[in-house]
Amino acid sequence: MQLGINLGYWGAGMDADNLAVAQEADRLGYAVCWAAEAYGSDAATVLTWVAAQTRRIDVGSAIFQIPARQPAMTAMTAATLDSLSGGRFRLGLGVSGPQVSEGWYGVKFDKPLARTREYVEIVRKAMTRERLSYEGEHWTLPLPDGPGKPLKLTVHPQREHIPLYIAAIGPKNLEQTGEIADGALLIFPSADHLEDTAVKHLRAGREKAGKTLDGFDVCPTLPLAVGDDKDVTTLADTFRPYTALYVGGMGSRKQNFYNQLAQRMGYEREAADIQDKYLSGDKQAAAAAVPHDLIDKTTLLGSVDRIADRMKAYAAAGVTTLTLAPAGFTLDERLASLRAGTEALERAGLA
């Protein structure tokens, strides 16, 4: 099992620290550095900045939002980043959510699975440097009865095949991800529930494509907080606002994929309570309503030995790249967490 690092969103006041974290992860041998985007910083610019100041670590979009870019533009960006980084780019895609898609980009959030499938097909075709033509429900290239003509990508990617990941949560999306992608980006993963909530659906998609999970990258992100095992409750409390935001406030009441995931993990009543409190404006109460057990199962908390045991459980559950989001109030604390992650992986015998 490999380790990755997730820098989250750029522009949150820790930009200089984030670069130092990426460089330390590069030095320690982490496999990939991911960056996210929502409606602030874009991921492509951040990844270019990081790639220019690191040597070996891959850089990955987690995610490029599908409603933000036409698929041909995404192919251009992927090819350019792969070329500039010397073959170190990983393309992560996702549909975002209805609030961002419709409120920020003005793109209707409908038929997300069909849109994702067409998007991936166009991106992959464009990156083969074939002349691009496509007829689908959501995209037709070139447009009919106009001056457009099939064009081909002029940039040569460093590699013939750039790894393509999809951020997936729901069962149908996970199955399609297994069918059409090279990896899955997961969030709020519990090793205890991973087979039922994710892996079995990914496996079904691979089987539909005539493949197995061999070579497919199962890549969840987990917040990491290192400390004494006696202080696990205190460490978990650090992530209460984070968990409450996603379970309670990310998306609408009817379309909150993270809330639905918490329900599938057995927290039906708690997920509803968190959402009710969050959407009513009482974020503090929503955070207080998050069960400790939910946080503990979806983060890495405690001593290096405790974290090593959890890493073993994730590896046994099918995780191939474990992406860490190290907590810390200072840069030194975040760098220490990175080093603890490497030590835990070694103690687990997974390095």
C-alpha positions in Angstrom: 0.0 0.0 0.0 1.3 3.4 -0.9 0.7 6.7 0.8 -0.5 10.0 -0.7 -1.1 13.5 0.7 -4.1 15.7 0.2 -3.6 19.4 0.4 -7.3 20.2 0.2 -8.2 23.7 -1.0 -5.6 26.3 -1.7 -6.1 29.8 -0.4 -7.1 28.9 3.1 -4.2 30.8 4.7 -1.7 27.9 4.7 -0.4 28.2 1.1 3.3 28.4 2.0 2.9 25.6 4.5 1.1 23.5 1.9 4.1 23.7 -0.5 6.4 22.7 2.3 4.1 19.7 3.1 4.2 18.6 -0.5 8.0 18.9 -0.6 8.4 16.9 2.6 6.0 14.2 1.2 8.2 14.2 -1.9 11.3 13.7 0.2 9.7 10.9 2.3 8.6 9.0 -0.8 4.9 9.6 -0.8 3.4 8.4 -4.1 1.0 11.3 -4.9 0.0 14.8 -3.9 -3.6 15.7 -4.5 -5.3 19.1 -4.6 -9.0 20.0 -4.6 -11.2 22.7 -6.0 -14.7 23.8 -5.2 -15.5 27.5 -5.8 -12.2 29.1 -4.8 -8.8 28.0 -6.0 -8.6 25.8 -9.1 -6.7 22.6 -8.8 -4.7 22.9 -12.1 -2.8 26.0 -11.1 -2.0 24.6 -7.7 -0.7 21.3 -9.2 1.5 23.2 -11.7 3.0 25.1 -8.8 3.6 22.0 -6.7 5.0 20.0 -9.7 7.5 22.7 -10.5 8.9 22.5 -7.0 9.0 18.8 -6.4 11.0 16.0 -8.0 9.4 12.6 -7.8 5.9 12.7 -6.3 2.9 12.5 -8.6 0.4 15.4 -8.6 -3.3 14.7 -8.9 -6.6 16.5 -9.2 -9.0 15.5 -6.5 -11.0 16.7 -8.3 -11.3 18.6 -11.5 -15.0 19.4 -11.5 -16.8 18.1 -14.6 -19.3 21.0 -14.8 -16.3 23.5 -14.7 -14.7 22.4 -18.0 -15.5 21.1 -21.4 -14.0 17.6 -21.7 -11.6 18.7 -24.5 -10.2 21.4 -22.1 -9.7 18.8 -19.4 -7.7 16.7 -21.9 -5.6 19.7 -22.8 -4.9 20.4 -19.2 -4.1 16.8 -18.4 -1.7 16.5 -21.3 0.0 19.8 -20.5 0.4 18.9 -16.8 1.7 15.5 -17.6 4.2 16.9 -20.0 5.4 19.7 -17.7 5.7 17.4 -14.7 7.7 14.7 -16.6 4.9 12.1 -16.5 3.7 12.7 -12.9 0.1 13.7 -13.4 -3.0 11.8 -12.3 -6.4 13.0 -13.5 -9.2 12.9 -10.9 -12.7 13.8 -12.0 -16.0 14.3 -10.3 -19.4 15.8 -10.9 -19.3 18.0 -7.8 -22.8 18.6 -6.3 -26.0 20.3 -7.3 -25.3 23.5 -5.3 -21.9 24.1 -6.9 -22.8 22.8 -10.4 -26.0 24.9 -10.7 -25.1 27.8 -8.5 -21.5 28.4 -9.5 -21.2 27.0 -13.0 -24.8 27.3 -14.2 -24.7 23.7 -15.3 -27.8 21.6 -14.6 -27.1 18.7 -12.2 -28.9 16.0 -14.1 -27.9 12.5 -15.3 -24.5 12.6 -13.5 -23.6 9.0 -14.4 -24.3 9.4 -18.1 -22.5 12.8 -18.2 -19.5 11.3 -16.5 -19.3 8.3 -18.8 -19.5 10.6 -21.9 -17.0 13.0 -20.4 -14.4 10.2 -19.7 -14.9 8.8 -23.2 -14.2 12.2 -24.8 -11.2 13.0 -22.6 -9.6 9.6 -23.3 -10.2 9.9 -27.0 -8.8 13.4 -27.1 -5.6 12.3 -25.3 -5.0 9.5 -27.8 -4.4 12.4 -30.3 -7.0 11.0 -32.7 -9.2 13.5 -34.5 -12.0 14.2 -32.1 -15.5 13.4 -33.1 -18.2 12.2 -30.7 -22.0 11.7 -30.7 -23.6 11.4 -27.4 -26.6 12.6 -25.4 -24.7 15.4 -23.7 -21.9 16.3 -26.2 -21.7 16.2 -29.9 -18.3 17.1 -31.5 -18.1 18.8 -33.9 -21.4 20.6 -33.7 -23.6 19.6 -36.6 -24.3 21.9 -39.6 -21.6 24.4 -38.6 -18.0 25.3 -39.4 -16.4 23.1 -36.8 -14.3 20.2 -37.9 -12.6 17.3 -36.0 -9.3 18.4 -34.5 -6.6 16.6 -32.7 -4.6 17.5 -29.6 -1.3 19.1 -30.6 0.4 18.5 -27.2 2.1 15.2 -26.7 1.5 13.9 -23.1 4.6 12.4 -21.5 2.7 9.0 -21.3 0.4 7.2 -23.6 -2.0 6.6 -20.7 -2.6 9.1 -18.0 -4.2 7.4 -14.9 -7.9 8.5 -14.6 -9.7 8.5 -11.3 -13.3 9.3 -10.4 -14.6 10.6 -7.1 -17.4 8.2 -6.2 -19.6 7.7 -3.2 -22.9 6.1 -4.3 -23.2 2.5 -5.3 -24.1 3.2 -9.0 -21.3 5.7 -9.3 -18.8 3.3 -7.7 -19.8 0.5 -10.1 -19.4 2.8 -13.1 -16.1 4.0 -11.8 -14.9 0.4 -11.6 -16.0 -0.1 -15.2 -14.5 3.0 -16.8 -11.7 4.4 -14.6 -8.2 3.4 -13.4 -8.9 4.3 -9.8 -11.5 5.6 -7.3 -11.2 8.6 -5.0 -13.1 7.8 -1.8 -14.0 10.0 1.3 -15.2 9.0 4.8 -13.9 5.4 4.3 -14.3 3.0 7.2 -12.2 -0.1 7.0 -15.0 -2.0 8.7 -17.5 -1.0 6.1 -15.4 -0.6 3.0 -16.3 -3.8 1.3 -20.0 -3.1 1.6 -19.9 0.6 0.9 -17.4 0.7 -1.9 -15.2 -2.3 -2.9 -18.0 -4.7 -3.9 -19.5 -2.0 -6.2 -16.1 -1.3 -7.7 -15.5 -5.0 -8.2 -18.9 -5.4 -10.0 -17.9 -2.6 -12.4 -14.6 -4.2 -13.1 -16.3 -7.5 -13.8 -18.7 -5.7 -16.2 -15.6 -4.5 -18.1 -14.1 -8.0 -18.1 -11.4 -7.0 -15.5 -10.5 -7.6 -11.9 -9.4 -5.2 -9.2 -5.8 -6.0 -10.0 -4.1 -2.7 -11.0 -7.1 -0.6 -10.0 -6.2 2.1 -7.4 -8.6 2.3 -4.4 -7.6 5.6 -3.0 -9.5 7.0 0.1 -8.5 10.2 1.9 -8.3 10.1 5.7 -7.6 12.9 8.1 -4.6 12.1 10.4 -3.9 13.3 13.9 -1.0 11.9 15.9 -1.0 11.8 19.7 -1.3 9.7 22.8 -3.8 6.9 22.6 -5.3 8.3 25.8 -6.2 11.4 23.9 -8.0 9.8 21.0 -11.3 11.5 22.0 -9.7 14.9 22.1 -8.0 14.2 18.7 -11.4 13.1 17.3 -13.0 16.3 18.4 -10.7 18.2 16.1 -12.6 16.8 13.2 -16.1 17.3 14.4 -16.7 20.5 12.3 -15.2 18.8 9.2 -17.5 15.7 9.6 -20.5 17.9 10.4 -19.9 20.0 7.3 -20.0 17.1 5.0 -22.6 15.0 6.6 -24.8 17.9 7.5 -24.2 20.7 5.0 -22.6 19.5 1.8 -25.3 19.4 -0.8 -29.0 19.8 -0.3 -31.3 18.0 2.1 -32.3 15.6 -0.6 -28.9 15.3 -2.4 -26.2 15.0 0.3 -24.1 12.0 -0.8 -22.0 12.1 2.4 -25.1 11.9 4.5 -26.3 9.0 2.6 -22.9 7.3 3.0 -23.1 7.8 6.8 -26.6 6.1 6.7 -25.2 3.1 4.8 -22.6 2.8 7.5 -25.3 2.4 10.1 -25.7 6.0 11.3 -29.2 6.7 9.9 -30.6 8.5 13.0 -27.4 10.3 13.7 -27.0 11.5 10.1 -30.5 12.9 10.0 -29.9 14.7 13.3 -26.6 16.2 12.2 -28.3 17.4 8.9 -31.3 18.9 10.7 -29.0 20.9 13.1 -26.6 22.0 10.4 -29.3 23.2 7.9 -31.1 25.1 10.7 -27.9 27.1 11.2 -26.7 25.6 14.4 -23.3 24.3 13.2 -22.0 23.9 16.7 -24.8 21.6 17.7 -24.3 19.7 14.5 -20.7 19.1 15.3 -21.6 18.0 18.8 -24.1 15.5 17.4 -21.4 13.6 15.4 -20.8 10.3 17.0 -17.2 9.8 18.2 -17.3 6.3 16.7 -18.0 7.7 13.2 -15.1 10.1 13.4 -12.7 7.4 14.8 -13.7 4.9 12.0 -13.1 7.5 9.2 -9.8 9.0 10.4 -6.4 7.9 11.6 -6.0 8.9 15.3 -3.6 8.2 18.1 -0.1 6.8 18.4 2.0 5.5 15.5 1.3 1.9 16.6 -2.5 2.5 16.6 -2.3 4.2 13.2 -0.2 1.3 11.9 -2.9 -1.2 13.0 -5.6 0.9 11.2 -3.4 0.9 8.1 -3.3 -2.8 8.1 -7.1 -2.9 8.3 -7.4 -0.6 5.3 -4.9 -2.6 3.3 -6.8 -5.8 4.1 -10.0 -4.1 3.0 -8.6 -3.4 -0.4 -7.0 0.1 -0.2 -4.0 0.5 -2.5 -3.2 4.2 -2.0 -4.0 5.7 1.4 -4.2 9.5 1.1 -3.5 11.4 4.3 -4.7 14.8 5.3 -2.5 15.7 8.3 -3.9 17.9 10.9 -1.9 20.5 12.8 -2.0 24.1 13.9 1.6 24.7 12.8 3.7 23.6 9.9 6.0 21.6 12.2 3.0 19.6 13.5 1.9 18.8 9.9 5.4 17.8 8.9 5.6 15.6 12.0 2.3 14.0 11.1 3.7 13.2 7.6 6.8 11.5 9.1 4.5 9.6 11.5 2.5 8.3 8.5 5.6 6.9 6.9 6.7 5.3 10.2 3.3 3.8 10.7 3.3 2.3 7.2 6.7 0.7 7.9 5.6 -0.7 11.3 2.6 -2.1 9.6 4.9 -3.9 7.2 3.2 -2.3 4.2 6.0 -0.1 2.9 
